[in-house]
Amino acid sequence: MLSFAIALLGLCVADLVLKLGKVSGIRKMLRHVPTVRLLPGTLQVDDIVRIFNGAAVTYIRNVMCIQRSAALTCLLRLHGIRASFTIGCRSMPFLAHAWVEIAGTPLNEQPHLHNLVVVDSF
């Protein structure tokens, strides 16, 4: 239950940060979130993603990939899991997308998005 509330809070914070500081604001936010277990419990990655997805569905606004990925990265890090926020794109037809990686593996993503060129990861 605590992780669900924190996931909703994370979505709100990422939403606000995007409005105020764009991607550079997300970068600054994620720099301040350490990979240290600060939340109680022994949830596994799949459990955290399931809880987060439930929170994203109940969020009052449409959740964009950049917001979703930033908030999920924070939630995973707060559970002591080393997660990276990654942005990638392709030029033709143009597509930009943000996702979360753990040990270089995209998390909770559709296979056709795995062939994007990574632009930044932090």
C-alpha positions in Angstrom: 0.0 0.0 0.0 2.9 2.4 0.8 4.5 1.7 -2.6 1.2 2.5 -4.4 1.0 5.8 -2.6 4.6 6.6 -3.3 4.1 5.6 -7.0 1.2 8.1 -7.3 3.3 10.7 -5.5 6.2 10.0 -7.9 3.9 10.5 -10.9 2.7 13.8 -9.5 6.3 15.0 -8.9 7.4 13.9 -12.4 4.4 15.7 -13.9 5.3 18.9 -12.1 9.0 18.6 -12.9 8.2 18.2 -16.6 6.0 21.2 -16.6 8.7 23.4 -14.8 12.0 22.0 -16.1 11.4 19.7 -19.1 13.9 16.8 -19.5 16.7 18.7 -17.7 14.4 18.9 -14.7 13.9 15.1 -14.8 17.7 14.7 -15.0 18.2 16.9 -12.0 15.5 15.0 -10.1 16.9 11.6 -10.8 20.4 12.7 -9.7 19.1 13.2 -6.2 17.4 9.8 -5.9 20.0 7.3 -4.6 19.9 3.6 -5.1 19.4 2.8 -1.5 16.6 0.8 0.1 14.6 3.5 1.8 11.3 1.8 1.6 10.3 -1.1 3.9 9.5 -4.5 2.5 11.1 -7.1 0.3 9.3 -6.4 -3.0 10.7 -7.9 -6.2 11.0 -5.9 -9.5 7.9 -7.6 -10.9 5.9 -6.6 -7.8 7.1 -3.0 -7.9 6.2 -2.8 -11.6 2.7 -4.3 -11.0 2.1 -1.8 -8.2 3.4 1.1 -10.3 1.2 0.1 -13.3 -1.8 0.1 -11.0 -1.0 3.6 -9.8 -0.4 4.8 -13.3 -3.8 3.6 -14.4 -5.5 5.5 -11.5 -3.5 8.7 -12.1 -5.8 11.6 -12.9 -4.0 12.5 -16.1 -2.6 10.7 -19.1 0.9 9.4 -18.2 3.6 10.0 -20.8 6.5 7.6 -21.2 9.0 10.2 -19.8 6.9 10.8 -16.7 6.2 7.0 -16.2 9.9 6.1 -16.7 11.1 8.8 -14.3 8.7 7.9 -11.6 9.3 4.1 -11.9 13.1 4.7 -11.9 12.7 6.6 -8.6 10.5 3.9 -7.1 12.9 1.1 -8.0 15.8 3.0 -6.6 14.0 3.7 -3.4 13.6 -0.1 -3.1 17.4 -0.5 -3.5 17.3 -1.6 -7.2 19.8 0.0 -9.5 17.6 1.3 -12.4 18.5 3.6 -15.2 16.2 6.1 -17.0 16.9 5.9 -20.7 15.9 8.0 -23.7 16.1 6.7 -27.2 14.9 7.7 -30.7 14.9 6.8 -34.4 14.9 9.3 -37.3 12.6 7.7 -39.9 9.8 7.8 -39.1 10.7 9.9 -36.1 10.0 8.4 -32.7 11.3 9.4 -29.3 10.7 7.2 -26.2 11.8 6.9 -22.6 12.1 3.7 -20.6 13.6 2.1 -17.6 16.5 -0.4 -17.7 17.9 -2.7 -15.1 21.4 -4.1 -15.9 21.0 -2.9 -19.5 17.7 -4.7 -20.1 14.5 -2.6 -20.9 11.8 -3.1 -18.3 8.1 -3.4 -19.1 8.6 -2.5 -22.7 7.2 -3.6 -26.1 9.8 -5.5 -28.2 9.6 -3.1 -31.2 10.9 -0.3 -29.1 14.2 -2.1 -28.2 15.8 -1.1 -31.5 15.8 2.6 -30.8 19.2 4.4 -30.6 20.0 5.4 -27.0 20.4 9.2 -26.7 20.9 9.4 -23.0 20.8 7.2 -19.9 21.1 8.2 -16.3 
